[in-house]
Amino acid sequence: MTDSDEIDLRCPQIVADNAAKGLRLRQQFGRGGTEIGVARATELKNRRNLSPSTIRRMVSYFARHEVDKKGKNYGNEDNPSAGYIAWLLWGGDEGRAWALDMKKKVGNAPDI
C-alpha cells in the first residue's frame, strides 16, 4: 500500500459526538460500558487514527450488542439503559455503519 492509498482511520465527527455523549451519560448516570468502552470512546471522541484491529473489534462489539437495542430504556435520554450508554461509547449507530464500511477497506490488514 503506497502513501496515496492510505485510508483515513479517523471516525467522522458524528461518531466522535456520539462517543462524547456516551461518556457524558456514563458520568451522569454511573453506568454503561466497560473500561475498554471508555477507552474506545475517548479515542473516538478525540478522532484518533484507529488500528485495523480496533476497527475489527468495533464490528465485533456491535454484532454482539445489537440485542441491547431491545432493552428497556434504550434511547431514553432521561434514564438511559446501560446498553444505550455502552452503544454510544462505541460510536452509536453511525459508529457501527462507519466500522462496517472501514472493515471492508482494511480487511485483514495488520496493525502498523
TANOR-V924419 format. One record per pair of residues at least 6 apart in sequence whose C-alpha atoms are under 8 Angstrom apart, sorted by the first residue. I is the first residue (numbers start at 1). J is the second residue. D is the distance in Angstrom with one decimal. If there is no record, write none. Layout:
# TANOR-V924419
((I,J,D) (I,J,D))
This chain:
# TANOR-V924419
((7,105,7.8) (8,49,7.4) (9,48,7.8) (9,49,4.8) (9,50,5.4) (9,51,7.3) (9,102,7.8) (10,44,7.7) (10,47,5.3) (10,48,5.6) (10,49,4.6) (10,50,6.4) (11,44,6.5) (11,47,5.8) (11,48,7.7) (11,49,7.8) (11,95,7.7) (11,98,7.3) (12,47,7.7) (12,98,7.9) (13,47,7.6) (14,94,7.0) (15,44,6.9) (15,45,7.6) (15,91,4.7) (15,92,6.8) (15,94,5.8) (15,95,5.2) (16,41,7.7) (16,44,5.0) (16,45,4.1) (16,46,6.9) (16,47,6.3) (16,91,6.6) (17,45,6.4) (17,91,7.8) (18,45,8.0) (18,88,5.3) (18,89,7.0) (18,91,5.2) (18,92,5.9) (19,41,4.8) (19,42,7.3) (19,44,6.3) (19,45,5.6) (19,88,5.3) (19,89,4.4) (19,90,6.2) (19,91,4.9) (19,92,7.3) (20,41,6.8) (20,42,7.6) (20,45,5.5) (20,89,7.3) (21,88,6.9) (21,89,7.7) (22,41,7.5) (22,85,5.1) (22,86,6.8) (22,87,7.7) (22,88,4.7) (22,89,4.7) (23,38,7.0) (23,41,7.0) (23,85,7.8) (23,89,6.4) (25,80,7.8) (25,85,6.5) (26,32,5.8) (26,33,7.8) (26,85,6.3) (29,79,7.9) (31,82,5.5) (31,85,7.6) (32,81,7.3) (32,82,3.8) (32,83,6.1) (32,84,7.4) (32,85,5.0) (32,86,4.9) (33,82,6.8) (33,83,7.4) (33,85,6.7) (33,86,4.2) (33,87,7.9) (33,89,7.1) (34,86,7.7) (37,86,6.7) (37,89,5.8) (37,90,6.4) (38,89,6.4) (40,89,6.9) (40,90,6.3) (41,89,4.7) (41,90,5.8) (41,91,7.1) (43,50,7.8) (44,90,7.7) (44,91,7.1) (51,111,5.6) (51,112,7.6) (52,103,7.5) (52,106,6.1) (52,107,7.8) (52,108,7.5) (52,109,6.2) (52,110,6.6) (52,111,5.8) (53,110,7.3) (53,111,6.5) (55,99,5.7) (55,102,7.0) (55,103,6.3) (56,99,7.5) (56,103,6.2) (58,90,7.0) (58,96,7.3) (58,99,6.3) (59,96,6.7) (59,99,5.8) (59,100,6.0) (59,103,7.6) (62,87,7.7) (62,96,6.3) (65,83,7.9) (65,87,7.7) (68,74,7.5) (68,83,5.3) (68,84,7.1) (69,83,7.2) (69,84,7.0) (71,81,7.3) (71,83,7.4) (72,81,6.6) (73,79,6.6) (73,80,5.4) (73,81,5.0) (73,84,7.9) (74,80,6.0) (74,81,5.2) (74,83,6.8) (74,84,5.1) (75,81,7.5) (75,84,6.0) (87,93,7.9) (90,96,7.9))
